[in-house]
Amino acid sequence: MIALTSEIPTWAHRVPAVVKFAALFGATLGVLSTTALPAQIAALSAVAGLYLSCGPAFARAGLRSLRGIVLVGLLIGLWHTLAWAPDIAALVV
């Protein structure tokens, strides 16, 4: 699991943990309840915006922590694409 902590000070450190976990819970339910690619792209864009709002150092640290899962996502996407299901590959990845 990717750690949800950071030693880089950001505005999110001032937000109570219960609020952050409630937002994470709601976002997870929202993303998992839709198969619409535009909605999932919007969610990805929102996450990228949140990372960038915490500063470039935080965004770089976040990207470094995603290396492993990006590799797994690419392998899964490649598998679905080779199975002639590129639309499913886009949704899964």
C-alpha positions in Angstrom: 0.0 0.0 0.0 1.2 3.5 -0.7 1.8 5.4 2.5 -0.6 8.3 3.1 2.0 10.3 5.1 4.5 12.9 4.1 7.2 14.8 6.0 6.9 17.7 3.5 4.8 20.3 5.2 1.6 21.1 3.2 -1.8 22.7 3.7 -3.2 19.2 4.2 -1.3 18.8 7.5 -3.8 21.3 9.0 -6.9 19.3 7.9 -8.1 16.9 10.5 -7.5 13.2 9.7 -11.2 12.3 10.0 -11.9 14.8 7.2 -9.2 13.4 5.0 -10.3 9.8 5.5 -13.9 10.7 4.9 -12.9 12.4 1.6 -10.8 9.4 0.6 -13.7 7.1 1.4 -16.2 9.2 -0.6 -13.8 9.5 -3.6 -13.1 5.8 -3.5 -16.8 5.0 -3.6 -17.3 7.5 -6.4 -14.5 6.1 -8.6 -15.5 2.5 -8.0 -19.1 3.1 -8.7 -18.6 4.3 -12.3 -17.2 2.8 -15.4 -17.4 6.1 -17.4 -13.9 6.9 -18.6 -14.5 10.7 -18.5 -15.5 10.4 -14.8 -12.3 8.5 -14.1 -10.2 10.9 -16.0 -11.8 13.7 -14.0 -10.9 11.9 -10.8 -7.3 11.4 -11.9 -7.1 15.1 -12.8 -8.5 16.0 -9.3 -5.8 13.9 -7.7 -3.1 15.5 -9.8 -4.4 18.9 -8.9 -4.3 18.1 -5.2 -0.8 16.8 -5.4 0.3 20.0 -7.3 -1.5 22.2 -4.8 0.9 20.9 -2.1 3.9 22.1 -4.0 6.4 20.7 -6.5 8.5 18.9 -3.9 5.4 17.0 -2.6 4.3 16.3 -6.2 7.7 14.8 -7.1 7.7 12.7 -3.9 4.2 11.5 -4.8 5.3 10.5 -8.3 8.3 8.6 -7.0 6.0 6.6 -4.7 3.9 5.6 -7.7 6.7 3.9 -9.7 5.8 0.3 -8.7 2.1 0.7 -9.2 2.6 2.4 -12.5 4.5 -0.7 -13.7 1.8 -3.0 -12.6 -0.8 -0.8 -14.2 1.1 -0.8 -17.5 1.4 -4.6 -17.5 -2.3 -5.0 -16.8 -3.2 -2.5 -19.5 -0.9 -4.4 -21.9 -2.6 -7.6 -21.1 -6.1 -6.2 -21.7 -5.0 -4.5 -24.9 -3.5 -7.8 -26.2 -6.7 -9.5 -25.3 -8.5 -7.1 -27.8 -10.2 -5.1 -25.1 -8.5 -1.7 -25.2 -11.6 0.0 -23.7 -11.4 -2.2 -20.7 -7.7 -1.6 -20.5 -8.3 2.2 -20.3 -10.8 1.7 -17.5 -8.7 -0.7 -15.5 -5.5 1.4 -15.8 
